Amino acid sequence: MDAKSSEQNPDQKDAINNSSISKQSMVQGYKLYKKRFMILFFFTMAELCNTAVYATCNPIAVELSNIYNESTSVVTLSATLYLFMHPLFTFPASYLIMYKGSSMSVKIGSILTLLGVFLRCLVRQSFIYVLIGQTLCGIGRPLILNAQASVAVEWFPTSQRTKLMTMLNFIVTFSGILGYIIPPIFFAGVTIDEHSPQDVLDTGDSRFMYLLFSEAVFSALFLIPLLIFFETKPKSPPSAAAKGSTKVISFTDSICQMLKDIKFIQIFISFTLFYGSYKGYGVALVYILKPYGYGKSDIAILSVMPVIGGFLSSLIIPTIYKSWGKYKPIIIILEFSTIFTFYGFLWGCYLQNYVVMLAMATLQGFFILPAIPLLLEWGCEQIYPLNDSFCIGLQYSGATMGSSFIAQIVSMVIHGKDASKLDGFIGITIICSLYALAILSIAFLKEVKHKLALKKSFVNPSDEMEKPFPHPYTEVNPEDLGLFDPDKVQDEDDDTGGDDNLIDNDNHNQQQQQQRENSYGAAPALNDD
């Protein structure tokens, strides 16, 4: 009888239920695998390879328009096509992550990136191949970028999530800036205009081909191993949040529920204005600095400084958040501080003090870059228990479209190449006004504690083991847990989700490991029914 019921009832194989296997697993704690660092490395390289190709043509648009006899608008269209693929394909990417896992999504995104970078190498046949290649890379962007939170949750304890999200978003920003810096290096010492002789144009063509092949080979070097070794999740979960898919309702209903969440929309508006304005500022920076006599080399250096500041803050801000445990006050302080750095940068321009400008550019990165993952995490917290890829994809899509729109407005206001010092001041004021709106969007928003409620809903190893275990949170009615009512959870903590019980050791007893593998692998099957 017992054997028969065991075969018929899959719950008895579930590590969250009241079997003897579950008792052993819960007592032993969650497990960390050393291969998580390999997974993280491959994922960061996928982000870098995909994001770095975005701006390949823009910094050298004038040169390419003369080399290949195309208008500059066609050349810069390559970056536009790349960017606008993210809003178009963000929900299909989230669907893939939700139903097939982050591994398949990242692998497909990597394949599209590889096809795109190698297809661009056919530019000598026609520049249309560059546009098609950029489009393929753009389609791959949400497939990779939207999986950030999933990779963090599936492989790492939740106490490390803020640090991981900060690092991953730092990689995105760094690779984007790298994409602007590298192309001019390949064209150093070569001046190409409409009057250049054919031998100079041929030299420019050779250097552009060398640039494209270098990016293609670099991508293949890391993305091909990714296709072989990248995995969706380990055999045993690292925390309670990784016990199963976050699917609780249908895909369409998930989107509708997220878009009807007013609090999430406020976070979304703040992220779009904050991150989009900064991206727009980066596009307009060349026009803001032009009246002061600064050239391409100066702009390149000023573009690198925020990366240095962002790297420093990525070591500090996550620690502050872990101690404080609140998103809103930290984000508001960071956004207010960013406004002062913009005007401080402009003050350095008026003084013609390059040291002040470098310091302010560094502080911009210090305050801006850590606020991005905090806003993303807050959005994921708000829409919980919906899949995190919805939040990541929609917020990045909004920032992508917002940055293009803001850059166009600022460029028109400061009159582009004819910009004056007053125009630059007005442009900075517009950007800072948008930052103020970003602060107002979240100023009166109450923080949620959904995942804290999740943590309290799970039985700890020290609790009475005879009590029935709840299913994974994908099987729990959110209203029963109070997940959407923050007032039902009275205290704050860092939501370790069982991290205190982690086992960072690959040498487990083989029998217990097989039991944990079977129980963990059974969760998605339950969700699919």
C-alpha positions as CSV (number, residue, x, y, z in Angstrom):
1,M,0.0,0.0,0.0
2,D,2.8,2.4,0.9
3,A,4.7,1.6,-2.2
4,K,1.7,2.1,-4.4
5,S,0.7,5.4,-2.8
6,S,4.3,6.5,-3.1
7,E,4.3,5.9,-6.8
8,Q,0.9,7.6,-7.3
9,N,1.6,10.7,-5.2
10,P,4.4,12.8,-6.5
11,D,4.2,15.1,-3.5
12,Q,6.0,12.5,-1.5
13,K,9.0,13.1,-3.7
14,D,8.8,16.9,-3.1
15,A,11.5,18.3,-0.8
16,I,9.0,20.8,0.6
17,N,6.5,18.2,1.8
18,N,6.5,16.1,5.0
19,S,8.5,13.1,3.8
20,S,11.6,11.8,5.5
21,I,13.6,13.0,2.5
22,S,12.4,16.6,3.0
23,K,13.3,16.4,6.7
24,Q,16.9,15.4,5.8
25,S,17.1,18.2,3.1
26,M,15.7,20.9,5.4
27,V,18.0,19.9,8.2
28,Q,21.0,19.9,6.0
29,G,20.1,23.3,4.5
30,Y,20.4,24.8,1.0
31,K,23.4,24.1,-1.1
32,L,25.8,26.3,-3.1
33,Y,27.7,24.9,-6.1
34,K,31.2,26.1,-7.0
35,K,30.1,26.1,-10.7
36,R,27.9,29.1,-10.0
37,F,31.0,31.3,-10.5
38,M,31.5,29.8,-14.0
39,I,27.8,30.4,-14.8
40,L,28.1,34.0,-13.6
41,F,31.3,34.5,-15.7
42,F,29.6,33.2,-18.8
43,F,26.5,35.3,-18.2
44,T,28.5,38.5,-17.7
45,M,30.5,37.8,-20.9
46,A,27.2,37.3,-22.8
47,E,26.0,40.7,-21.5
48,L,29.4,42.3,-22.4
49,C,29.5,40.8,-25.9
50,N,25.9,41.8,-26.7
51,T,25.9,45.3,-25.3
52,A,29.3,46.3,-26.6
53,V,28.2,46.0,-30.3
54,Y,25.4,48.5,-29.9
55,A,27.5,51.6,-30.6
56,T,30.0,50.1,-33.0
57,C,29.1,52.5,-35.8
58,N,27.9,55.7,-34.1
59,P,31.3,57.1,-32.9
60,I,32.7,56.7,-36.4
61,A,29.5,57.5,-38.3
62,V,31.0,60.3,-40.4
63,E,34.0,58.1,-41.5
64,L,31.7,55.1,-42.4
65,S,29.3,57.3,-44.4
66,N,32.3,58.4,-46.6
67,I,33.8,54.9,-46.8
68,Y,30.7,53.1,-47.9
69,N,28.9,56.0,-49.5
70,E,25.9,55.9,-47.1
71,S,24.2,58.8,-45.3
72,T,25.0,59.3,-41.6
73,S,21.4,58.6,-40.8
74,V,21.7,55.1,-42.4
75,V,24.9,54.5,-40.4
76,T,23.4,55.6,-37.1
77,L,20.2,53.5,-37.9
78,S,22.3,50.5,-36.9
79,A,22.2,51.6,-33.2
80,T,18.6,52.6,-33.4
81,L,17.5,49.2,-34.7
82,Y,19.5,47.5,-32.0
83,L,17.9,49.6,-29.2
84,F,14.3,49.2,-30.4
85,M,14.4,45.5,-30.6
86,H,14.4,45.4,-26.7
87,P,10.9,46.9,-26.3
88,L,9.6,44.7,-29.2
89,F,10.9,41.4,-27.9
90,T,11.0,41.9,-24.1
91,F,7.7,40.0,-23.5
92,P,8.6,37.1,-25.8
93,A,11.9,36.9,-24.0
94,S,10.1,36.9,-20.6
95,Y,7.8,34.1,-21.9
96,L,10.8,32.0,-22.8
97,I,12.5,32.6,-19.4
98,M,9.2,31.8,-17.6
99,Y,8.4,28.6,-19.4
100,K,11.8,27.3,-20.7
101,G,14.2,28.7,-18.2
102,S,17.0,31.2,-18.2
103,S,19.5,28.8,-19.9
104,M,17.5,28.5,-23.1
105,S,16.9,32.2,-23.2
106,V,20.5,33.1,-22.7
107,K,21.7,30.5,-25.2
108,I,19.3,31.7,-27.9
109,G,20.3,35.3,-27.2
110,S,24.0,34.3,-27.5
111,I,23.3,32.5,-30.9
112,L,21.6,35.6,-32.2
113,T,24.5,37.7,-31.1
114,L,27.0,35.4,-32.8
115,L,25.0,35.5,-36.0
116,G,24.7,39.2,-35.8
117,V,28.4,40.0,-35.3
118,F,29.6,37.6,-38.0
119,L,26.9,38.8,-40.5
120,R,28.2,42.4,-40.0
121,C,31.6,41.2,-41.5
122,L,29.9,41.1,-44.9
123,V,29.8,44.9,-45.0
124,R,31.9,45.0,-48.2
125,Q,29.1,43.4,-50.0
126,S,26.5,45.8,-48.7
127,F,26.0,48.0,-45.6
128,I,22.6,46.3,-45.2
129,Y,24.4,43.3,-43.6
130,V,25.5,45.6,-40.8
131,L,21.9,46.7,-40.2
132,I,20.7,43.1,-40.2
133,G,23.4,42.0,-37.9
134,Q,22.7,44.8,-35.4
135,T,19.0,43.9,-35.5
136,L,19.8,40.3,-34.6
137,C,22.0,41.4,-31.7
138,G,19.2,43.7,-30.6
139,I,16.7,40.8,-30.6
140,G,19.2,38.9,-28.5
141,R,19.5,41.7,-25.9
142,P,16.3,41.1,-24.0
143,L,16.9,37.3,-24.1
144,I,20.1,37.9,-22.2
145,L,19.4,41.0,-20.1
146,N,16.0,40.0,-18.9
147,A,17.5,36.8,-17.3
148,Q,19.6,38.8,-14.8
149,A,17.4,38.2,-11.8
150,S,16.7,34.6,-12.7
151,V,20.4,33.7,-12.9
152,A,21.0,35.5,-9.5
153,V,18.1,33.7,-7.8
154,E,18.7,30.3,-9.3
155,W,22.4,30.1,-8.4
156,F,23.1,32.4,-5.5
157,P,21.6,33.0,-2.0
158,T,19.2,35.9,-1.8
159,S,21.4,37.8,0.6
160,Q,23.9,38.3,-2.3
161,R,21.3,39.3,-4.8
162,T,21.8,43.1,-4.5
163,K,25.6,42.7,-5.0
164,L,25.0,40.5,-8.0
165,M,22.4,42.8,-9.6
166,T,24.8,45.8,-9.0
167,M,27.6,44.0,-10.7
168,L,25.6,42.8,-13.6
169,N,24.2,46.3,-14.3
170,F,27.7,47.7,-13.9
171,I,28.8,45.2,-16.7
172,V,26.0,46.5,-18.9
173,T,27.0,50.1,-18.4
174,F,30.7,49.4,-18.8
175,S,30.3,47.4,-22.0
176,G,28.1,50.2,-23.4
177,I,30.8,52.8,-22.8
178,L,33.4,50.4,-24.1
179,G,31.4,50.2,-27.3
180,Y,31.8,54.0,-27.7
181,I,35.5,54.1,-26.9
182,I,36.9,51.2,-28.9
183,P,35.8,52.2,-32.5
184,P,37.7,55.5,-32.5
185,I,40.8,53.7,-31.4
186,F,40.8,51.7,-34.5
187,F,40.6,54.9,-36.6
188,A,43.3,56.8,-34.7
189,G,45.6,58.7,-37.0
190,V,43.2,58.5,-40.0
191,T,41.2,61.5,-41.0
192,I,38.4,60.7,-43.5
193,D,36.0,63.2,-45.0
194,E,34.2,63.7,-48.3
195,H,37.4,64.8,-50.0
196,S,39.6,61.9,-48.9
197,P,41.4,60.0,-51.7
198,Q,40.6,56.3,-52.4
199,D,43.7,55.0,-50.7
200,V,42.6,56.7,-47.4
201,L,39.1,55.3,-47.8
202,D,40.6,51.8,-48.4
203,T,42.6,52.2,-45.2
204,G,39.4,53.1,-43.3
205,D,37.6,50.1,-44.8
206,S,40.4,47.8,-43.7
207,R,40.4,49.1,-40.2
208,F,36.6,48.8,-39.9
209,M,36.8,45.2,-41.1
210,Y,39.5,44.6,-38.5
211,L,37.2,46.1,-35.9
212,L,34.3,43.9,-36.9
213,F,36.3,40.7,-37.1
214,S,37.9,41.4,-33.7
215,E,34.4,41.8,-32.1
216,A,33.2,38.7,-33.8
217,V,36.2,36.5,-32.7
218,F,36.0,37.9,-29.1
219,S,32.3,37.0,-29.0
220,A,32.8,33.5,-30.3
221,L,35.6,32.9,-27.8
222,F,33.2,33.3,-24.9
223,L,29.7,32.6,-26.3
224,I,30.5,29.2,-27.9
225,P,31.7,27.7,-24.5
226,L,28.5,29.3,-23.0
227,L,26.4,27.3,-25.3
228,I,28.0,24.1,-24.0
229,F,28.3,24.7,-20.3
230,F,25.6,27.2,-19.3
231,E,22.8,25.7,-17.1
232,T,19.5,27.0,-15.9
233,K,19.8,25.9,-12.3
234,P,21.8,23.6,-10.0
235,K,20.5,20.2,-8.8
236,S,19.7,21.7,-5.4
237,P,18.4,25.2,-4.7
238,P,20.5,27.8,-3.0
239,S,17.5,29.4,-1.2
240,A,13.8,29.3,-0.7
241,A,13.3,31.7,-3.6
242,A,14.9,29.2,-6.1
243,K,12.6,26.2,-5.2
244,G,10.6,26.6,-8.4
245,S,9.3,28.7,-11.2
246,T,7.6,32.0,-10.2
247,K,4.7,31.2,-12.5
248,V,1.5,31.5,-10.5
249,I,-0.9,32.6,-13.2
250,S,-0.9,32.5,-17.0
251,F,1.5,34.6,-19.1
252,T,-1.1,37.0,-20.3
253,D,-2.7,37.5,-16.9
254,S,0.8,38.1,-15.5
255,I,1.4,41.0,-17.9
256,C,-2.1,42.4,-17.2
257,Q,-1.6,42.2,-13.4
258,M,1.8,43.9,-13.6
259,L,0.6,46.7,-15.8
260,K,-2.4,47.3,-13.5
261,D,-0.1,47.6,-10.5
262,I,0.0,51.4,-9.8
263,K,2.9,51.1,-7.4
264,F,5.0,49.2,-10.0
265,I,4.1,51.8,-12.6
266,Q,5.5,54.5,-10.2
267,I,8.7,52.5,-9.9
268,F,8.8,52.0,-13.7
269,I,8.4,55.8,-14.3
270,S,11.2,56.6,-11.8
271,F,13.5,54.1,-13.5
272,T,12.7,55.3,-17.0
273,L,13.2,59.0,-16.1
274,F,16.4,58.2,-14.0
275,Y,18.2,55.8,-16.3
276,G,16.8,57.1,-19.5
277,S,17.8,60.7,-18.7
278,Y,21.4,59.6,-18.0
279,K,21.6,57.7,-21.3
280,G,20.1,60.7,-23.0
281,Y,22.7,62.9,-21.3
282,G,25.5,60.7,-22.6
283,V,24.3,61.2,-26.2
284,A,24.0,65.0,-25.7
285,L,27.3,65.4,-23.9
286,V,29.3,66.1,-27.0
287,Y,27.1,69.1,-27.8
288,I,27.2,70.3,-24.1
289,L,31.0,70.3,-24.1
290,K,31.5,71.8,-27.6
291,P,31.2,75.5,-26.7
292,Y,34.0,74.9,-24.1
293,G,36.4,73.6,-26.7
294,Y,36.6,69.9,-25.6
295,G,37.2,67.3,-28.3
296,K,36.7,63.5,-28.7
297,S,39.6,62.5,-26.5
298,D,38.3,64.6,-23.6
299,I,34.8,63.2,-24.0
300,A,36.2,59.6,-24.1
301,I,38.0,60.2,-20.8
302,L,34.9,61.8,-19.2
303,S,32.8,58.8,-20.4
304,V,35.2,56.4,-18.6
305,M,35.1,58.2,-15.2
306,P,31.5,57.2,-14.3
307,V,32.5,53.6,-14.8
308,I,35.2,54.1,-12.1
309,G,32.8,55.7,-9.8
310,G,30.2,53.0,-10.4
311,F,32.8,50.3,-9.6
312,L,33.6,52.0,-6.3
313,S,29.9,52.4,-5.4
314,S,29.2,48.7,-6.3
315,L,31.4,47.8,-3.4
316,I,29.8,50.2,-0.9
317,I,26.0,50.7,-1.7
318,P,25.0,47.0,-1.4
319,T,26.6,46.9,2.0
320,I,24.6,50.0,3.0
321,Y,21.4,48.5,1.7
322,K,22.0,45.2,3.6
323,S,22.4,47.2,6.8
324,W,19.5,49.6,6.2
325,G,17.2,47.2,4.4
326,K,15.2,49.9,2.6
327,Y,15.1,50.8,-1.1
328,K,13.4,54.1,-1.2
329,P,15.6,56.3,1.1
330,I,18.8,55.0,-0.5
331,I,17.4,55.6,-4.1
332,I,16.2,59.1,-3.2
333,I,19.5,60.1,-1.7
334,L,21.3,58.8,-4.8
335,E,19.0,60.6,-7.2
336,F,19.2,63.9,-5.3
337,S,23.0,63.6,-5.2
338,T,23.1,63.0,-8.9
339,I,21.4,66.4,-9.6
340,F,24.1,68.2,-7.7
341,T,26.8,66.4,-9.7
342,F,25.3,67.5,-13.0
343,Y,25.4,71.2,-11.9
344,G,28.9,70.6,-10.4
345,F,30.0,69.3,-13.8
346,L,28.6,72.3,-15.5
347,W,30.3,74.6,-13.0
348,G,33.6,72.9,-13.8
349,C,33.0,73.6,-17.5
350,Y,32.5,77.3,-16.8
351,L,35.7,77.4,-14.7
352,Q,37.5,75.4,-17.5
353,N,38.7,73.2,-14.6
354,Y,39.1,69.7,-16.1
355,V,39.9,68.2,-12.6
356,V,36.5,69.3,-11.3
357,M,34.8,67.9,-14.4
358,L,36.6,64.6,-13.9
359,A,35.6,64.5,-10.2
360,M,32.0,65.3,-11.0
361,A,31.8,62.7,-13.8
362,T,33.2,60.1,-11.3
363,L,30.6,61.0,-8.7
364,Q,27.8,60.8,-11.4
365,G,28.7,57.1,-11.8
366,F,29.0,56.6,-8.1
367,F,25.5,57.8,-7.5
368,I,23.7,56.7,-10.7
369,L,24.9,53.2,-11.3
370,P,24.0,51.6,-7.9
371,A,20.5,53.2,-8.1
372,I,19.7,51.2,-11.2
373,P,19.8,47.7,-9.7
374,L,18.0,48.9,-6.6
375,L,15.1,50.2,-8.7
376,L,15.1,46.9,-10.6
377,E,15.0,44.9,-7.4
378,W,12.3,47.1,-6.0
379,G,10.2,46.6,-9.1
380,C,10.8,42.8,-8.8
381,E,9.7,42.9,-5.2
382,Q,6.5,44.9,-6.1
383,I,5.3,42.5,-8.8
384,Y,6.2,39.4,-6.7
385,P,5.3,36.5,-7.2
386,L,5.3,37.3,-10.9
387,N,8.5,36.3,-12.8
388,D,11.3,38.8,-12.3
389,S,12.0,38.9,-16.1
390,F,8.8,40.8,-16.6
391,C,10.1,43.6,-14.4
392,I,13.6,43.6,-15.8
393,G,12.4,43.6,-19.4
394,L,9.8,46.3,-19.0
395,Q,12.0,48.7,-17.1
396,Y,14.9,48.4,-19.5
397,S,12.5,48.8,-22.4
398,G,11.1,51.9,-20.9
399,A,14.6,53.3,-20.3
400,T,15.6,52.5,-23.8
401,M,12.7,54.3,-25.4
402,G,12.9,57.1,-22.8
403,S,16.6,57.7,-23.4
404,S,16.1,58.1,-27.2
405,F,13.2,60.5,-26.7
406,I,15.1,62.5,-24.0
407,A,18.2,62.7,-26.1
408,Q,16.2,64.0,-29.1
409,I,14.6,66.7,-26.9
410,V,17.9,67.8,-25.3
411,S,19.7,67.8,-28.7
412,M,17.0,70.0,-30.2
413,V,17.0,72.4,-27.2
414,I,20.8,72.9,-27.3
415,H,20.8,73.2,-31.1
416,G,23.1,70.3,-31.7
417,K,26.4,71.4,-33.3
418,D,25.5,75.1,-32.8
419,A,25.1,74.7,-29.0
420,S,26.0,77.7,-26.8
421,K,27.0,77.7,-23.1
422,L,23.4,78.8,-22.2
423,D,22.0,76.0,-24.3
424,G,24.1,73.5,-22.3
425,F,22.8,74.9,-19.1
426,I,19.2,74.6,-20.3
427,G,19.9,71.0,-21.4
428,I,21.3,70.1,-18.0
429,T,18.4,71.8,-16.3
430,I,15.9,69.7,-18.3
431,I,17.7,66.5,-17.3
432,C,17.8,67.5,-13.6
433,S,14.1,68.3,-13.8
434,L,13.4,64.8,-15.1
435,Y,15.4,63.5,-12.1
436,A,13.3,65.5,-9.8
437,L,10.2,63.9,-11.3
438,A,11.8,60.5,-10.9
439,I,12.1,61.3,-7.1
440,L,8.5,62.5,-6.9
441,S,7.3,59.3,-8.5
442,I,8.5,57.2,-5.6
443,A,8.6,59.8,-2.8
444,F,5.2,58.7,-1.3
445,L,5.4,55.1,-2.3
446,K,5.3,52.6,0.6
447,E,7.9,49.7,0.3
448,V,6.5,46.2,0.1
449,K,7.7,43.1,2.0
450,H,6.5,40.3,-0.2
451,K,9.6,38.2,0.0
452,L,9.8,38.6,3.7
453,A,6.4,37.1,3.9
454,L,7.6,34.3,1.7
455,K,10.5,33.7,4.0
456,K,8.2,33.5,7.1
457,S,5.9,31.1,5.3
458,F,8.5,28.4,5.0
459,V,9.4,26.0,7.8
460,N,12.9,26.5,9.1
461,P,15.1,23.5,9.9
462,S,14.7,24.2,13.6
463,D,10.9,24.1,13.5
464,E,8.8,21.1,14.3
465,M,9.3,18.7,11.4
466,E,6.0,16.9,11.9
467,K,4.0,20.0,10.7
468,P,2.8,19.8,7.1
469,F,5.2,21.7,4.8
470,P,3.7,24.3,2.4
471,H,4.3,23.8,-1.3
472,P,6.8,26.1,-3.1
473,Y,5.5,29.6,-3.3
474,T,4.3,28.9,-6.8
475,E,1.7,26.6,-5.3
476,V,0.7,29.0,-2.5
477,N,-2.2,31.4,-2.7
478,P,-0.5,34.9,-2.4
479,E,-3.5,36.3,-0.5
480,D,-3.3,33.6,2.1
481,L,0.3,34.6,2.9
482,G,-0.4,38.3,2.9
483,L,2.1,38.7,0.0
484,F,0.3,41.8,-1.3
485,D,-0.4,43.3,2.1
486,P,2.9,44.7,3.5
487,D,1.2,45.6,6.8
488,K,0.8,41.9,7.6
489,V,4.5,41.6,8.1
490,Q,5.7,43.7,10.9
491,D,9.5,43.5,10.9
492,E,12.3,44.1,8.3
493,D,15.3,42.0,7.6
494,D,17.6,41.2,4.7
495,D,15.5,38.3,3.5
496,T,18.2,35.7,3.6
497,G,15.6,33.0,2.6
498,G,17.5,30.3,4.5
499,D,21.0,31.5,3.6
500,D,22.1,30.8,7.2
501,N,21.7,27.1,6.4
502,L,23.8,27.1,3.2
503,I,26.2,24.4,2.5
504,D,29.0,25.5,0.2
505,N,30.5,22.1,-0.5
506,D,30.3,19.9,-3.6
507,N,31.2,16.7,-1.7
508,H,27.8,15.6,-0.4
509,N,26.6,12.1,0.3
510,Q,25.6,10.7,-3.1
511,Q,22.3,9.2,-2.0
512,Q,21.1,12.4,-0.3
513,Q,22.2,14.4,-3.4
514,Q,20.1,12.2,-5.7
515,Q,17.1,12.6,-3.4
516,R,17.4,16.4,-3.5
517,E,17.9,16.4,-7.2
518,N,14.7,14.4,-7.8
519,S,12.7,16.6,-5.4
520,Y,14.0,19.8,-6.9
521,G,13.4,18.7,-10.5
522,A,9.8,17.8,-9.7
523,A,8.7,21.3,-8.9
524,P,8.5,22.6,-12.5
525,A,6.4,19.6,-13.5
526,L,3.9,20.4,-10.8
527,N,3.6,24.0,-12.2
528,D,3.1,22.9,-15.7
529,D,-0.1,21.0,-15.0
